Amino acid sequence: METTICPWCQTEIVWDEELGAEEECPYCHNELKGYRTLNVQLGSEEDLEEEAELKDRVDDFDYWDESDSPHLGGVRRVEGFTASGGDLLAYESGVERILDGQDEVPECPHCREYMLHVGQQTITEGSFEPVVPNGMTSPLLTSTMKLNVYVCSACFSVSRFLAEEDRNSLIRTVSDKSGK
């Protein structure tokens, strides 16, 4: 007798060799053959031992010294903070407390950690010159706008996003002008 596991309901299906394999799962009635079924063959014990040895060698490699990734510098700074007597647990607790109070919690585009809202930046007339896109009669944004500024708690990269009122203004402008 051969055993099959239904990929849909994870139920073990035992079938008799005289009758042959089931065409569909007797429990959830999903098809068991064709493109919907994936059969995985496990390797021998030798293959598993080689894989474990390779994993041990990879674990011994020091990624921190070999990597040129920009966000790892921030991680090193946090570790440097702890090496100089700083309390990493207190830092992480503070970060969590701040994130809990934020309305928006964007992810860092570099390391995917959550970012802290640190303030707003006002773009004034003269430092930003809006353009009028093709097919539009006015610019998408005015020459004065506010940006929310976020800093990553791990790699300390900075990102800026339009503030809520300017987002709504952009949406209204595109919606009003796009159909004309």
FENDA-V642718 format. One line per field, one symbol per residue. phi: phi as a letter, one per 40 degrees, with the letter a starting at -180 (. if undefined). psi: psi as a letter, one per 40 degrees, with the letter a starting at -180 (. if undefined). A space follows every 50 residues. Layout:
phi: ???
psi: ???
//
This chain:
phi: .bbbbcccbfccbbbccccgcccbcccbgccbbgccbbbbcccccccccc cccccccccccccccccbccccccccccccccccgcbccccccccccccc cccbbcccccbgccbccbibbccbchcabcbbcdgbbaccbccbabbcbb bccbbgcbbbbdcdcccccccccccccccc
psi: iihihhedefhhhhihdddaiidihedefiheiaeehhhhhiiidddddd ddddddddddhgdddeiehdeddddddddddddeeihddddddddddddd eidigiihedeeiiihheaihhhihdehhiihiheieiidiiehiihhhi hhedefihiiihiddddddddddddddde.
//
